[in-house]
């Protein structure tokens, strides 16, 4: 039973993060359509990789919900992956031109 809980939490987190990333992706260049160097990097490289990783984890967690395998370790690895991607996002946002101004 505990396995199903971890798999359910993993599915919920995956769907929630996918929705947030889709919303962020759709707002790139809003309101004036100007794309900074960071926006182009995110749109062409970072978001497709991130969305592919999230969909892969979503499929893994959905399959773990029905199969009796250990889901806790995969959930921990997924959270660590999210942290690594958030650090990458932050690193590139401060090192690429992001339109902050002066």
C-alpha positions as CSV (number, residue, x, y, z in Angstrom):
1,X,0.0,0.0,0.0
2,X,2.8,2.4,0.8
3,X,4.3,1.8,-2.7
4,X,1.1,3.0,-4.3
5,X,1.2,6.2,-2.2
6,X,4.7,7.1,-3.3
7,X,3.7,6.3,-6.9
8,X,0.6,8.5,-6.6
9,X,2.5,11.3,-5.1
10,X,5.0,11.0,-8.0
11,X,2.2,11.2,-10.6
12,X,0.7,14.2,-8.9
13,X,4.0,16.0,-8.7
14,X,4.9,15.2,-12.3
15,X,1.5,16.5,-13.6
16,X,1.7,19.6,-11.4
17,X,5.3,20.4,-12.6
18,X,4.4,19.8,-16.2
19,X,1.5,22.2,-16.0
20,X,3.7,24.9,-14.4
21,X,6.4,24.4,-17.0
22,X,3.8,24.6,-19.8
23,X,2.5,27.8,-18.4
24,X,6.0,29.2,-18.1
25,X,6.9,28.1,-21.6
26,X,3.7,29.7,-23.1
27,X,4.6,33.0,-21.4
28,X,8.1,33.3,-23.0
29,X,8.3,36.7,-24.8
30,X,5.1,38.1,-23.1
31,X,4.0,40.9,-23.5
32,X,6.1,42.5,-26.2
33,X,7.4,39.4,-28.0
34,X,11.1,40.3,-27.3
35,X,13.2,37.2,-26.7
36,X,16.3,37.5,-24.7
37,X,19.3,35.2,-24.9
38,X,18.0,33.3,-21.9
39,X,14.5,33.0,-23.4
40,X,15.8,31.5,-26.6
41,X,18.0,29.1,-24.6
42,X,15.0,28.0,-22.5
43,X,12.7,27.7,-25.5
44,X,15.1,25.7,-27.7
45,X,17.0,23.5,-25.2
46,X,16.1,23.6,-21.5
47,X,12.3,23.3,-21.7
48,X,12.2,20.4,-24.2
49,X,14.7,18.4,-22.2
50,X,12.8,19.2,-19.0
51,X,9.4,18.3,-20.4
52,X,10.8,15.0,-21.8
53,X,12.3,14.1,-18.5
54,X,9.0,14.9,-16.7
55,X,6.9,12.8,-19.2
56,X,9.3,9.9,-18.7
57,X,8.9,10.1,-14.9
58,X,5.2,10.4,-15.3
59,X,5.1,7.1,-17.3
60,X,7.4,5.5,-14.7
61,X,5.2,6.5,-11.8
62,X,2.0,5.5,-13.5
63,X,3.5,2.0,-14.2
64,X,4.8,1.8,-10.6
65,X,1.3,2.4,-9.4
66,X,0.1,-0.9,-10.8
67,X,3.3,-2.9,-10.4
68,X,4.7,-3.9,-7.0
69,X,8.1,-2.2,-7.2
70,X,9.8,0.3,-4.9
71,X,8.6,3.8,-5.8
72,X,10.2,5.7,-2.9
73,X,13.7,5.5,-4.4
74,X,12.5,6.7,-7.7
75,X,10.5,9.6,-6.1
76,X,13.7,10.7,-4.2
77,X,15.6,10.5,-7.5
78,X,12.9,12.6,-9.2
79,X,13.0,15.3,-6.6
80,X,16.8,15.4,-6.9
81,X,16.4,15.7,-10.7
82,X,14.0,18.6,-10.2
83,X,16.5,20.3,-7.9
84,X,19.3,19.9,-10.4
85,X,17.1,21.4,-13.2
86,X,16.1,24.3,-10.9
87,X,19.7,25.0,-10.2
88,X,20.5,24.9,-13.9
89,X,17.6,27.3,-14.7
90,X,18.9,29.7,-12.0
91,X,22.5,29.5,-13.2
92,X,21.7,30.2,-16.8
93,X,19.2,33.0,-15.8
94,X,22.0,34.9,-14.1
95,X,24.7,34.2,-16.7
96,X,22.8,34.7,-19.9
97,X,21.3,38.1,-21.0
98,X,17.9,38.1,-19.4
99,X,16.7,41.7,-19.9
100,X,17.0,42.7,-16.2
101,X,18.2,46.2,-17.0
102,X,20.4,48.3,-14.8
